[in-house]
């Protein structure tokens, strides 16, 4: 129940919040404490914090979900190809360039890209996915390597089965548990990476309605009007924690069902 609430509240606000935000009201004094007309007070420019919370989740949540999904869309075929190949040069060709990228800190890579050209929303999702790609490929390759060495794979090849059927059909089932465990930690990492980048002004406008931007821009008034910082920060943390708890409980239930067999 608790994990569902931790995920449901920020996710519901991110997806449905803009529908209930209403029209912007007049600007009040900056860092006004909660009161009539402003349930959570006002931010550094005098905007209503509650309205900014309703508007600010969509960019963070959708960007993190899209970047995580794109990471696995790119990583699965590369990881399966590296696990299935018998040619060392092909394995090196697939994995060594990614190892080079793995040595560059994620946030530093995003900042370097931003200095060359400011990425739009789609470009920012692609950059975040590329940053996470090397680690995801290594995990998928390692999880699929044992299954790829079994005689069943050679039997499927002799039967004329296609590569996608062997990779995504047979190997896909073997990496399900490892992939499910990785999704939780990866989504959390992507969420914090997107929030940190937005905190530094990368990927979103500095005055955008965004939870991470709210934390950044309102931190100067933390001790005057803390709700403008605490509420968006708690929503980001709740979404990350809730997602991990749900995936962990799902893996435990699946392990318990499979133990007697």
C-alpha positions in Angstrom: 0.0 0.0 0.0 2.7 2.5 1.0 4.9 1.9 -2.2 1.7 2.4 -4.3 1.0 5.7 -2.6 4.7 6.8 -3.0 4.5 6.2 -6.7 0.8 7.1 -7.3 0.8 10.6 -5.8 3.8 12.1 -7.7 2.8 10.1 -10.9 -0.8 11.3 -10.6 0.3 14.9 -10.1 2.7 14.7 -13.1 0.2 13.2 -15.5 -3.1 14.9 -14.3 -1.8 18.0 -12.5 -1.8 20.3 -15.6 -5.5 19.5 -16.1 -6.3 21.0 -12.7 -3.8 23.8 -12.6 -6.2 26.4 -14.0 -5.2 29.8 -15.3 -2.3 31.7 -13.8 -3.3 34.2 -11.2 -1.7 37.6 -10.5 1.8 37.5 -9.0 2.0 38.1 -5.3 4.9 39.0 -3.1 7.8 36.5 -3.4 8.2 33.8 -0.7 4.8 34.4 0.8 3.9 31.8 3.4 0.8 29.5 2.9 -2.4 31.3 3.3 -5.8 32.0 1.6 -5.4 31.9 -2.2 -2.0 30.2 -1.9 -2.2 26.8 -0.2 1.6 26.3 -0.3 2.6 30.0 -0.5 4.5 31.6 -3.3 7.8 31.1 -5.0 10.8 33.4 -5.7 8.8 35.3 -8.4 5.5 35.4 -6.5 3.9 32.5 -8.4 1.6 30.1 -6.6 3.6 27.1 -5.5 0.7 24.7 -5.6 0.1 25.6 -9.3 3.8 25.1 -10.0 3.7 21.7 -8.4 0.7 20.7 -10.6 2.5 21.8 -13.7 6.1 20.8 -12.8 6.0 17.0 -12.7 5.3 16.2 -16.3 8.7 17.3 -17.6 10.7 15.4 -15.0 8.7 12.2 -14.9 8.1 11.8 -18.7 11.7 12.6 -19.5 12.9 10.0 -17.0 10.5 7.3 -18.2 11.2 8.0 -21.9 15.0 8.0 -21.3 14.8 4.7 -19.4 12.7 3.0 -22.0 15.0 4.2 -24.8 18.0 2.9 -22.9 16.6 -0.6 -22.9 15.4 -0.4 -26.5 19.0 0.3 -27.5 20.7 -1.9 -25.0 18.8 -5.2 -25.5 19.8 -5.9 -29.1 23.4 -4.8 -28.4 23.7 -6.9 -25.3 22.0 -10.0 -26.9 24.3 -9.7 -30.0 27.4 -9.5 -27.8 26.2 -12.5 -25.8 25.3 -14.7 -28.8 28.3 -14.0 -31.0 31.2 -16.4 -31.2 33.5 -13.8 -32.8 35.7 -11.9 -30.3 36.2 -9.0 -32.7 32.4 -8.4 -33.0 32.0 -8.5 -29.2 34.8 -6.0 -28.9 33.3 -3.8 -31.6 30.0 -3.8 -29.8 31.2 -3.2 -26.2 34.6 -1.4 -26.3 33.2 2.0 -27.5 30.6 1.8 -24.8 33.3 1.1 -22.2 35.0 4.4 -23.2 31.7 6.2 -22.7 31.3 4.4 -19.3 34.5 6.1 -18.1 33.0 9.6 -18.5 30.8 10.8 -15.6 27.2 11.0 -16.6 26.6 14.6 -15.5 29.8 15.8 -17.0 28.9 14.2 -20.4 25.5 16.0 -20.4 27.1 19.3 -19.5 29.7 18.9 -22.3 26.9 18.2 -24.8 25.0 21.2 -23.5 28.0 23.5 -23.9 28.2 22.5 -27.6 24.5 22.7 -28.3 21.6 23.0 -26.0 19.5 19.9 -26.5 15.8 20.1 -26.9 13.4 17.7 -25.1 13.9 14.9 -27.6 17.7 15.5 -27.7 17.9 15.5 -23.9 16.1 12.2 -23.7 18.6 10.7 -26.2 21.6 12.1 -24.3 20.4 10.7 -21.0 19.7 7.3 -22.7 23.2 7.2 -24.2 24.8 8.0 -20.8 23.0 4.9 -19.4 23.5 2.7 -22.4 27.0 1.2 -21.5 26.0 0.0 -18.1 22.7 -1.4 -19.3 24.5 -3.3 -22.1 27.0 -4.8 -19.7 24.3 -6.0 -17.4 22.2 -7.5 -20.2 25.2 -9.2 -21.8 26.3 -10.7 -18.5 22.8 -11.9 -17.7 22.4 -13.5 -21.1 25.9 -15.0 -21.5 25.1 -18.2 -19.5 21.9 -18.9 -21.4 23.6 -18.1 -24.7 26.2 -20.8 -24.1 23.6 -23.6 -23.5 23.1 -26.3 -26.1 19.5 -25.1 -26.6 20.8 -22.0 -28.4 22.8 -24.2 -30.9 19.8 -26.4 -31.4 17.6 -23.4 -32.2 20.2 -22.3 -34.7 20.3 -25.7 -36.3 16.5 -25.6 -36.6 16.8 -22.4 -38.6 15.3 -20.1 -36.0 15.8 -16.4 -36.7 18.2 -14.3 -34.6 15.3 -12.1 -33.1 13.5 -15.3 -32.0 16.6 -16.7 -30.3 17.6 -13.4 -28.8 14.2 -11.9 -27.6 12.4 -15.2 -27.3 14.9 -17.5 -25.5 17.5 -15.1 -24.1 14.8 -12.6 -23.2 13.2 -15.0 -20.7 16.6 -15.7 -19.1 17.3 -12.1 -18.3 13.9 -11.2 -17.1 14.8 -11.2 -13.4 18.1 -9.4 -13.8 16.4 -6.8 -16.0 13.5 -6.3 -13.6 16.0 -5.7 -10.8 18.0 -3.2 -13.0 14.9 -1.3 -14.0 14.3 0.0 -10.5 17.8 1.2 -9.9 18.2 2.6 -13.4 14.9 4.5 -13.2 16.0 6.0 -9.9 19.4 7.0 -11.4 17.8 8.5 -14.5 15.3 10.4 -12.4 18.0 11.9 -10.3 20.1 12.6 -13.3 17.3 14.4 -15.1 16.5 16.3 -11.9 20.1 17.3 -11.4 20.5 18.4 -15.0 17.4 20.5 -14.7 18.7 21.8 -11.4 21.8 23.0 -13.3 19.6 24.5 -16.1 20.2 21.8 -18.7 17.2 20.5 -20.7 14.7 22.9 -19.4 14.3 26.7 -19.2 15.5 28.4 -16.0 12.0 29.7 -15.3 10.1 26.5 -16.3 7.5 24.9 -14.2 9.6 21.9 -13.2 10.1 20.2 -9.9 13.8 20.2 -10.1 13.9 23.8 -11.3 11.7 24.7 -8.3 14.2 23.2 -5.9 17.0 25.1 -7.5 15.4 28.5 -7.9 13.6 28.6 -4.5 16.5 27.3 -2.4 17.5 30.9 -1.4 14.2 31.2 0.5 14.3 27.8 2.1 14.2 29.1 5.6 11.6 31.8 4.7 9.1 29.7 2.6 10.3 26.0 2.8 7.3 24.5 1.0 8.5 25.8 -2.4 11.5 23.5 -2.0 10.4 20.7 0.2 7.3 19.7 -1.7 8.9 19.2 -5.1 11.9 17.5 -3.6 9.7 15.1 -1.6 7.8 14.2 -4.8 10.9 13.3 -6.7 12.2 11.2 -3.7 8.9 9.5 -3.3 8.6 8.5 -6.9 12.2 7.0 -6.9 11.7 5.2 -3.6 8.2 3.9 -4.4 9.3 2.5 -7.8 12.2 0.6 -6.2 9.9 -0.8 -3.4 7.3 -2.0 -5.9 9.9 -3.8 -8.1 11.6 -5.3 -5.0 8.3 -6.7 -3.7 7.5 -8.1 -7.2 10.8 -9.9 -7.4 10.4 -11.4 -3.9 6.9 -12.7 -4.8 8.2 -14.2 -8.0 11.1 -15.8 -6.2 8.7 -17.2 -3.5 6.5 -18.7 -6.2 9.4 -20.3 -8.0 11.2 -21.7 -4.9 9.2 -25.0 -4.6 9.9 -25.9 -8.2 
